[in-house]
Amino acid sequence: MTSDGETQADAGNINLSIESLKGLTAQFTQAAIGFAGTILFARLLGPASFGGFYFLLSVVTISTRPIDGFGNAVRKRFSEHDAPREELIGSVFSFNAASFVIAVVSVWAFRDLITGQTNVENGATVFLLLSVSIGWFLPIQKLIGGAGYPAFQIWNDTLRSVLTLPLQLAFVLTGAGAAGMGYGLAGATLLTIPVGLFVIRVRPAIPSQETLKSIWSFARYSAPTALLGAAYGRFDVIVLGTLLTTAAVGYYEVAYRLTVPATFMTTALATALMPKISNLHSRGEAIATDITNAIAYNSIFAIPLFFGAVALSREIIVTIYGGEYANAATFLIGLALYQVFATQTSIYQRTISGIDRPDLELQIDTITLVFNVVSGILLIFIVGSIGVVIATIFAEFIRLVLSARSVRALIPNIESVPRPLIEQVGASMVMFVGVEVGQSVLRVQSWIDLGALVGLGVLLYGGVLLGISNHVRNTLLLLCEDIIS
């Protein structure tokens, strides 16, 4: 491995285009596996059991987010120039050991409630296994990106997906039911942790008081921010599972899984952006151009996906998951719109972290979570289950506005609406019209019909975007040159 200085230089010299391309390749692989698994288990288990597992997983996600926030703090320090990497790794081991004890005690105390509320057999055991495995996995993943390997960070998560599907299937087919999905995910997560440690290849050392203070100065904001972010991100599922039924969670979850392609660029680009901004900012170098470029392309999949969902929501849901999940069609449109806002928000949020202002993240997430909770609960009683999605859309829009204003106040020369972003909207509108015309000719009655219409949409969007956007064409040419060189 390289020395400390070289590692930090790598983080500052990250090629966002190349790393994003590597990350996108991993994302497509991961999505294909996850998509196949979602269809398989949704059909095998039915909405109630399928939703029950994701309700449990949502609670696990929230409970492990303080660890994730701690991981964000360690990643931030790890990516800085001349970071004490051995001590930072040592702090992760110490923190996770303490978290394990807390997890065991907490799950034991609430074991009956966990199993009863989620409708997952042996729910408490599943909860503990997932909490411990994910709690160790998250900070290790953060450190891979902080060390200057953001694409490998995504590929390691893809490896986890590759292992998860066969393990889950084996457990489910042997009669474990929804719990089998938990056993499989926990097992795959544990298997990929050593891979991450091997890539980082830094021996842990006892952290000094100075190192702990440095971590704490960031973690005191990033840990509660991560908790609030998880509560905000999984609030819909928690409310649906608590106030309505786990079947409603099942409808929501299959719709959400179909919007995952919207986040491909976000995961690939934002993962690389944060350590690069952190490193450059710590050295006093310019970052505005990288941020503007990220804003321009981060929603390149989310925008057409939203227009496609408006055109084909019911056809997509029923063809893929079956008529049993038809109620998820409205969820799909709402969640696709949410992803448009969320992909933009992510760039501003990563920028805020990169310039060492986690306090702003905490303030913004607190405001949006409060709004989401109040409006979501009110709307679920007024308009039904779709109310939580409507509340989330408005909450994310508020989060986007607040995040953008905060970043622009600190870095005034950023473009909030770059021309490529407008061109993506225009190309998506053309695509929408083309798909609507296509539906008048071809009625969706099978996977082949659906595939033909989706393919038409992809060709229209890609063709129009390349035709009208010089920036997109030039970006692709530069990317090709970077790959060749």
N, C-alpha and C positions, 0 to 999 in steps of 0.2 A: 504494500500500500504506500501511498505518498506521505510526505511529512505534513505537519499541521498547516504550514503556510501554503503548500501546494494544493492541499485539499480545499482550503478556503478560496484559493484563486480559481479552482475548478467551479465552485459554486457561483462566483462572480462572472465567469466566462461561459456559463451555460448558453448553448445555442437553442433558443426557444423553438425555432422551427424544427430542428432535428429532434430535439427531445419530445416535442409535441407529436411528431410523426411516429416515433417509437412508442410513445404512450398510447396513441390512437390504435396502433396495431394490437397492442395488448388489450385495449378497451373492446375492440371488435371481437377478439377471441373470447374475452371474459363474458361479453354480452351474449354471444352465441350460446355459450355453455349455460349461462344463467337463464336465458330465454327458454332453452329446451327443458331445463329443470323446472321452471315455473309452469310451463304447459303440462308437463308430466305429473307433477305433484298436485296441481290444481284439479286435474281430472281424477287422479287417484284418490285424493282425500276429500274433495268437495269443499264448498265455500266455508262451512263452519270450522272444520278441522284445519284447513289451509289457513284461514284467517286467524285461528287460535294460535298457531305457531308464530305468525308475524306479529300478533299482539304481544306475545311473550318476548319476541326478539326486540320489539320496540322498547319494552321496559328495560331489557338488558342494555340496549343502546344508550338509554338515558342514564342508567346507573354507572356505566363505564366512561361516560364523557368527562368527568373530572380527571381521569387518567389520560384521556385524549388531550385535554387542555394542558396538562402537565407536559405531555409529549410535544405539544406546540411550543411551549416555553423552551424545552431542551433543544428542539430543532432550531429555534431562532438563535440560541447561543451557539449551537453546534455549527451553524452556517457562517458565523461571524469570523472575522480575521483573527488568527492566533487564538482560537478557542481551546480550552483545556478538555480535549475530547475524552480522555480516560476518566476524568472525574465526572463528566456529564453522563457517560455510560453507567458509571457507578451509582449515580443518583437515580437512574431509571430502575436498576436492580433493587435498590433500597426502598424506593417508593412502591414498587409493585409487590414486594414482600409484605409490606404493611397493608396494602390493598387486599391481598389474598386473605389475611386474617379477618379483615372487616367483612369481606364477601361471605365467608363461611358463617360467621356469627349472624349476619343479616338474613341470609337465606334460611338458616335454621329457625330463626324467630318468626319468619313469615311464610313458612313452607306450605301450610294448609291454604292460605289465601292465594298464593301463587298458582297452585294446582287448580283450585276451584275457579278462579277468575278467568284463567286462560283456556280451560278445557283441554289441557295437554296432560296426558298421563305421565306421572313422575315429573311434573312440571318443575318442582323445586330442584331436582337433580339436574335437569336440563339447564335451568337458569344458572346454577352454580358453575357447571362446565363451560357454558358460554361466557359467563362473566369473567372467569379466570383466564380462559384462552384468549378472548378478545382483548382483555385488559393488558395482557403481555404483548399481543400482536401490534396494537396501535402505536405505542411509542417507538418500537423497533422500526416500524414502517416510516415514521416521521424522520428518524435519524438517517435512513437510507437517502431520503430526499435532501436532508440537510447536509449530507456528505457530498452532494453534487451528482447523485444518481437518481433523478426523479423518474426517469423512464423505467429503471429497474424496480423502483418502488411499486409502480403499477404492475409490472410483470410478476412481481412476487405475489401480489394480490390475485393476479390471473392464475398463477400456479395454485393458489388456494382454491379458486373456483374449479380448476381441473380436478383437484382431489375431492372437493366437496360433493360434486354430483354423484359419482359412483358410491361414495361412502353413504350418502343420504339414501340413495336408491336401495343399497344393500340392507340398511336398517329398516326402511319402510316395508320392503318386500318380506322381511322376516317377521313382520307383525308389530313393529314398534309404533306404527302410526305417525302422528305429527311429531312425537318425541324423537323419532328416527331422523327427522330433518335437523333437529338440534344436535343429536349425537354426531351426525356426519359433519356438520359445520364446525363443531368444537374440535373434532379429530383432525380435520384438514387444517384448521388454524394452528393447532399445536405443531403440526408437521412442518409448517412453513416458517415458524419463528427461527429455527436454527439457520435457515437459508439467509435470512436477513442479517443475523449476527455474523455470519461468514463474510457477507459483502462488506459490512462496516469494518470488521476485523480490527477492533480496538479492544484492548483488555481493560476491564473496569478497574477503577481505583477509588479509594474512599474520597468523596468530595470534600474540598476545603470549605471553610466558612464563607470565604469570598465567593466561591462558585455557587454555593447554596443561596446566598443573598442575590446573586445575579439571576439565578433561575426564578427565585421567589418574586423578584421585581416584575417579572413578566407573567409568571404563573398565577399570581394573585388576581390578575385580570383574565388570563386565558382559560383558567380552569372553570370559573363560574360562567364565562362566555361560552365555552364548549357545552356546559350543562344546559344553559339556556337555549343554545342552538339546537341541541338534541331534543329538548322538550318542545321547541318550536317546530323542528322538522318532523317529529313523530307525534305531534299533538293530535293530528287528525285521527290517527290509528288508535291512540289512547282513548279519545273521546268516543269514537265509534264502538270500540270494544267494551267500554265502561257503561255508556248510556244506552247503546243499542244492542247489537249482537256481534259475535265473532264472524258471522256470515257477511255482515256489512263490511267488516275489515277485509274479508276475502275479496269482495267486489273492488274495494279501494286498492288493494294490493296488486291485483292483476292489471288494473289500469295504470298504476304507478310504474309497474315493471315495463310496460310498453313505452313509457316516456324516458326510460333510461338512456336510449341513444342520444337524447338531447344533451346529456351531460358528458358525452365522450370528450369533446374539446375542452370542456371545463376541467375535467380530471387531468387530462394530458397537459394542458397549457398552464392552468393555475398551480399545479403541483411543481412545475419548473419555475414559474414566475416568482413565487414567494422567496425561495433561497437566493435567487439571483438578485432580487430587489434588496433583500437583507444584506447581502455581501456588498453590493455597490453602494448602498446607503451608508453602511458602516465605514466605507472609505471615502465618502463625500462625493461620489460620482453621480452623473445624471441618470434618471430612471424614467422620465416622462414618455419617451418614445416607446419603450418596451410596454408600458402600461397602456398607451393608446392603441398599439397594435393588438394587444390582448383583448381590449374592449371590442375592437373591430371584428374579431374572428371568434370570440368565445361562444356566440349564439348561432354559429353557422349551421348547426344541426337542429337547434331548438326551434328556430323560427319556422322552417318548413315543416317540422314535425307538428307544430300547432295547427298550421293551415291544413295539413293532411288529416289530423284528427277531426277537425271540423267537418271535413268532407266525408270521412269514412269511419267514424267512431263505432257505430253499431256493427257495421260489416266486419271490422277488424276484430272486435271483441267476440262476436258470435262465431266467426269462422275459426278463430284460434282456440278459444276456450270452451265453446259450446253455448247453447241457449241458456244453460243454468246461470251463466254469468252476464246475461244481457243487461242487467241493471248497472253494470259497470261502465256503460257507454258514456253517460253524462260525466262520470268521474274522469274519463280519459280526456275529454275536451278541457275541463277545468285544470287538471294537473299539467296538461301540455302548455297551457298559458302560464301557469305558475313557473314552469321550467324556463320560459323565455326570460322572465324577470330574474329568476334565481341564477341563471348563468351569467347575467350581467353583474348582479350583486357580488358574486364570488370573486371577481377581479378586484373590486374595490375593497372587499374584506381582506383578501390576501395582501393587497397593497398596504392597508392599515397595519397588519401584522408585520410586514416587512420593514416598515419605517419605525417600528417599535412604539406603536400607539395602541396597545391592547385595551386601554381604558376606553377608547372611542368605540371599539367593538362591543364592549360590555354594555355601554350606555345604549347603543343602537339596538342590540339584541334584547335588552330589557324592555325597551319601549315596544318593539314589535311583538314580543311574546305576550305582554299584557294585553295588547290590542287583539291578538289572535285568540287568546283564551276567552276574553269577554265576548267578542263578536261571534266566535265559533260556537260557544254554548248557547248564545241567544238564537243564532240562526238555525241551529239543529232542531230547536223546538218550533221555529216559525216555518221553515221550508223543508225540514227533514235532513237526511244524511248529507245531501249535497251542500248544505249550509256550511259545513266545516271546510269544504274546499273553497267556497266563495270567500270565507273569512281569510283563509290562507293566501289566496290571490291578492287581496287588498293588503294584507300584512306584509307580503313580500314586496309589493310595490312601494310601500312606505319604507321598508328596509333598504330598498334600492335607492330611493331618493335621499335618505339620510346618509347612506354610505357614500354616494356620489358627491354630495355637498361637502362632506368631511374631507374627502380626498382632494377635491378641487381647491378647498381652502388652504390645504397644505402644499399642494403641487398645482399651481394655477394653470400651467401650460399643457394640461391634459385635454384631449378632445373627448367629450362625453358621448357624442353621436358621430363617429367617423363615417365617411362616405360609404365604405364597404358594408356597414351595418344597414344603411338605407337601401343599398342595392340588394341585400339579402331579403329584405321585406318585399321589394318589388318583384324579385324572381319568385318568391313564395306565392304572391298573389296571382301571377301568371300560372304557376303550377296548380293552384287551387281551381282556377277557371278550367284548365285543361282536364283535371280529374273529374270535375262536375260534368263536363261534356262527355267524358269517357263513360261515366256512370249511366248516362242517358242511352248509351249504345250497348254497354256490357253490364248486365246485372250480376252482382256478386252472389254466386251459388256454391263456390268451392275455393280451395286454396289457389287454384290456377287463376281463377278470375281475379281474386284479391291481389295475387302477385303481379298480374298484368297491369292493374291500375296503379299499384304502388310503384312498379317499374316505370310506368309512364310519368308519374310524378317526379321520380328521381331524375329521369332524363330531362324533363322540362326545367326543373329547378337548376340542375347543374349546367345545362346548355345555356339557359338565359343568363345565369350569373356570370359565366365565363364570357358571354357575348357582350354584356353591358359594363363589366368591371375591369378596367385596366389594372387596378390595384391587385385584384385577385389573380389575374394572369401573371403579373410581374412577381407576385409572391410565390406562385407555383414554380416559375422559372428559377427564382433564386433558391427555392427548396431543392429543385433538381440539381442545381449546381453544387449546393452544399453536400448532397448525397454522393454525387460523383467524386467531389474532391475529398 
